[in-house]
Structure formats: structure tokens, C-alpha cells
Amino acid sequence: MVKKSQEYIVKIDTLNHQAQGIARIDGFVVFVDNVLIDEVAKIKIEEVKKEYAKANLVEILEKSPYRKDPECPYYDFCGGCHLMHAKYQHQLSLKKLLVEDAFKRIGKLSPKINDVIGTENPFRYRNKTALPVGGDYKKPQIGFYKKMTHDIVDINYCLIQHEFCDNVIKGMKDLIQKHKIEVYDEKKHKGVLRHIVVRNSFAFDEMMIILVCTKVPENLEAIKNDILDKFPKIKSLYVNLNPKRTNVILGEEDILIWGSSTIKDKIGNLTFEISPKSFFQVNSMQTEVLYRQVVKYLMNVEAEIVFDIYSGIGTISMFVAPFCKKVYAIELVRDAVEDAKKSSKNNGISNIEFICGRAEIEIPKLLKSGVIPQAVILDPPRTGCEKQLLESLVEHKIPNIIYVSCNPSTLARDSSILFSNGYEILEVQPVDMFPQTFHVECVVLMTNVKKQISA
Ligand SMILES: C[S@@+](CC[C@H](N)C(=O)[O-])C[C@H]1O[C@@H](n2cnc3c(N)ncnc32)[C@H](O)[C@@H]1O
């Protein structure tokens, strides 16, 4: 019987989908952070549940050859990164294992999975961050949440963010003190400043700051002037109003306080406009690698009409537009659709039709009206695709599906649905968009076997 607060010596069998080590004590599963496969560790049990326990690492007794010292001083507490204790090449091998495991465990599938495409820049790659603000105006804390909690790890810098973000962390602490900005207290649901969202463009050296507040802060004019003084690269300053008791970071209303309503960034040769609520891949450099993979799969299948479903600001649509006759791009967020329209005009692309709406409603409508694509690109949020959408693709026997996913679990679930409805998975290509974390992006090429046989 595993006991709370007791120390044990264990061997790590494998890692789970969140890169936590799995060990067994008399067959009972124990999860522990910051370990690697085959390591022997002394652990202390922190929590015992019915089917598993959680433990803290006390000491590594037998080290993996793939272990390294994490570069970040906050790594042991901060919940932002999970694999910084593994050499980068090993992070890539582990991510491949996580993808294989998800397909096997959730999808009951064993497709061909390629090695993960890594990056030459495993640090300082992120173009966006949302920093929770805590403490009080005398001693503000800005950072990330501790693992599995909402306690803030107060930091001065983050090694996976752009350097601009470090300046904002330091500079905003000064401004909170100077202007006595009331910091939001999540438990009491009181205070004003909740989060600071920073978006920065690597290509254009510019940044957007969004102050997420319960109400417009007092002294806003003076705060604005100090922000403009402190951060000369700023291009756009917003206050976003979020008065609700919620974990969702951004509220509904964005108030442009200064500058341009969007910032611009580049992927390859294409330039994109980005509004506060628009999705944009967080690793601009590696996104080009990801999208080239999508184009490569599309070239394999030769499609005239393509649907880009969950299209965000139209980045994939614009990448594939030169290789087909017409693209239909479907996206829920109106600002993102407006950004996409502007960018396609600026990039001189005219063969994309942008549709704002829910994919699971708009796609069945389009298909029923007789617009039938030869290829569909799916790039859903972490929750994966709505069943209704997959059913309509199956019903119309869409010949080719290219599925881009940032969540191997929902990818495996949806692949399994498509597989049992006649789709074969030809290849899975993982791409590392999120070094130092357990997250991994995949591009999957699927073809409708039934359609090919009957054609
Ligand atoms: C992972 S992002 C992909 C965006 C884009 N393909 C890219 O690479 O930047 C998913 C997008 O789906 C949108 N979305 C979420 N639910 C949706 C739905 N039910 N219908 C259409 N779009 C949706 C989100 O707003 C977001 O822009």
C-alpha cells in the first residue's frame, strides 16, 4: 500500500502524454515530474488517489545519459516547460513516443510515424505569451502558474519567449508599483489587472501588449505614456475587459488604447495581420516547416478545390492557394476572418473564399450545395473536430484529408473515427513547434480507400 509522505526508490518505466514519469510500486501507478525513462529515483508520495499516486522527485540515483541540467532557474517550479531536463534530440525521440502511444492507446492504430522534425532554435522561439499578474501593487508578481496550480511563479525572464517579453515582465512590475495598479485577486474576484498578453513579431521587430483588466484602470493615460516610453518596439496597445469569474484569459471587449489594431508577422514570404483574438501559431519559424509539410501532402494528392477548415487568419489557405484552383477557408472568430481577408489582399492572393462560422455547420452546408473538394485540411483546436463535421466528410467521401493537430490524443480519437469509416492513414509527420514542453504538432495524410476502390 502506497502511503502519503513516504519515500520510495523506483525505476521509471515510461512517460505519459504530459511527460510525467510513470513508475510502479507493487503494481500501483505513481506519476513523477522531471524524470526520464529508465532512471532510478528516490521519490516522496505527495497525493494518493484510488488508481494512482503523485510523487515529488527527491533525488536521481541513476541518471539517464539523455539528462542535462535545465537552463532555466525557474524550471523546477514553473508549469510552462516540462522537458528542459532532457537533451534536445532526446526531447524529439520522446515526442515521437508520445504520438505513437496516443495512436495505439486511444486510436487503436499503428500508422507510419516519421521522426519528429526539430528546430535549430529550441529557445526564445515563442511569439506570444499570457502572463498572469498576482501579489499586490507594492510587490507585484508576474510569471507563469506553478505546475497544476494557480500560484504564480514570479519570474524576471523566460527562456522560450522573445526577449521583448522579458522587458515587459520587468517594466510592467515597475509600472504597477508606480501607478498603484490594483492587481486582480482570483480567489476574492477583486482587483483590476489580471493578465498581460504580449505578442511580438520576429519578422518586423514589433509588439502588441494587451492589459487584461476587470475594468478600465485608473490613470490609463499616464500608464499608456509610460508604456510607450518603456517599450519603444510597441506597435499596438489594448485594454481587454474581462470582468467575469473565469479561467478564460481574454474577455469579449478589446479597447484599442494606442497604435495599430493589428501587428504583422511573416511565415515564409507571406505577411499576416494579427488581431488580439486571432489565432497565430506561436513558433513563427517552425510554422513554415509545418506548412511546407501540408503543401507536400497536398502536392501528393493533386487537388483543385481545397477546404481549409479551422483556418484562423488564413495562413494555411494562403500557403496552399498557389497549388490549387480555389480554397474555401472556414473560421469561427470574426476578427481572424477580417485579418485573413486583409492579408490575402496584401499578399496578392485572390482564389480564397473566406467563410465565418462554425465548421460543423458551414461544411455540411457547403457539401450539400455541391461544392466538393478533393482535399480537406483540418486544423482544429486542442479539443479536436466535432463529430458532426467528420460525419459530413465521411458521408461525402472526401478523397483526401490532411489533419494538422496540436493534440495527439484528439488526433488519435478523430483518426480512429475516420479509419473506421474507410480512411487509411498514409503518414504521420510530427513537427516540434514547442521545444522544452511536452507539446507536439502533427500533420497526417489520410486517404479514403472506399472512394478509390469504387472510382
Ligand atoms: C489550431 S487553430 C488553427 C488556425 C490556423 N489553421 C493556423 O494554422 O494558424 C484553430 C482555429 O479554429 C478556430 N475554431 C475553433 N472552433 C471552431 C469551429 N467550431 N469552427 C470553425 N473554427 C473554429 C479557432 O478560432 C482557431 O482559429
The ligand as an SDF file (V2000), in Angstrom:
LIG
                    3D

 27 29  0  0  0  0  0  0  0  0999 V2000
   -5.3370   25.4650  -34.0710 C   0  0  0  0  0  0  0  0  0  0  0  0
   -6.0690   26.9230  -34.7020 S   0  0  0  0  0  0  0  0  0  0  0  0
   -5.5640   26.7990  -36.3810 C   0  0  0  0  0  0  0  0  0  0  0  0
   -5.5800   28.0790  -37.1680 C   0  0  0  0  0  0  0  0  0  0  0  0
   -4.8100   28.0780  -38.4870 C   0  0  0  0  0  0  0  0  0  0  0  0
   -5.0910   26.9190  -39.2890 N   0  0  0  0  0  0  0  0  0  0  0  0
   -3.3300   28.2640  -38.2680 C   0  0  0  0  0  0  0  0  0  0  0  0
   -2.5390   27.3750  -38.6100 O   0  0  0  0  0  0  0  0  0  0  0  0
   -2.9440   29.3050  -37.7410 O   0  0  0  0  0  0  0  0  0  0  0  0
   -7.7560   26.5150  -34.6770 C   0  0  0  0  0  0  0  0  0  0  0  0
   -8.6880   27.5860  -35.1800 C   0  0  0  0  0  0  0  0  0  0  0  0
  -10.0260   27.0600  -35.1640 O   0  0  0  0  0  0  0  0  0  0  0  0
  -10.9270   28.0920  -34.8000 C   0  0  0  0  0  0  0  0  0  0  0  0
  -12.1490   27.3860  -34.3360 N   0  0  0  0  0  0  0  0  0  0  0  0
  -12.3980   26.8500  -33.1220 C   0  0  0  0  0  0  0  0  0  0  0  0
  -13.5950   26.2220  -33.1310 N   0  0  0  0  0  0  0  0  0  0  0  0
  -14.1050   26.3720  -34.3880 C   0  0  0  0  0  0  0  0  0  0  0  0
  -15.3000   25.9170  -35.0280 C   0  0  0  0  0  0  0  0  0  0  0  0
  -16.2110   25.2050  -34.3680 N   0  0  0  0  0  0  0  0  0  0  0  0
  -15.4810   26.2290  -36.3220 N   0  0  0  0  0  0  0  0  0  0  0  0
  -14.5600   26.9660  -37.0040 C   0  0  0  0  0  0  0  0  0  0  0  0
  -13.4180   27.4150  -36.4570 N   0  0  0  0  0  0  0  0  0  0  0  0
  -13.1750   27.1220  -35.1640 C   0  0  0  0  0  0  0  0  0  0  0  0
  -10.1650   28.8790  -33.7610 C   0  0  0  0  0  0  0  0  0  0  0  0
  -10.6980   30.1750  -33.6440 O   0  0  0  0  0  0  0  0  0  0  0  0
   -8.7350   28.8610  -34.3410 C   0  0  0  0  0  0  0  0  0  0  0  0
   -8.5310   29.9600  -35.1810 O   0  0  0  0  0  0  0  0  0  0  0  0
  1  2  1  0
  2  3  1  0
  2 10  1  0
  3  4  1  0
  4  5  1  0
  5  6  1  0
  5  7  1  0
  7  8  2  0
  7  9  1  0
 10 11  1  0
 11 12  1  0
 11 26  1  0
 12 13  1  0
 13 14  1  0
 13 24  1  0
 14 15  1  0
 14 23  1  0
 15 16  2  0
 16 17  1  0
 17 18  1  0
 17 23  2  0
 18 19  1  0
 18 20  2  0
 20 21  1  0
 21 22  2  0
 22 23  1  0
 24 25  1  0
 24 26  1  0
 26 27  1  0
M  CHG  2   2   1   9  -1
M  END
$$$$
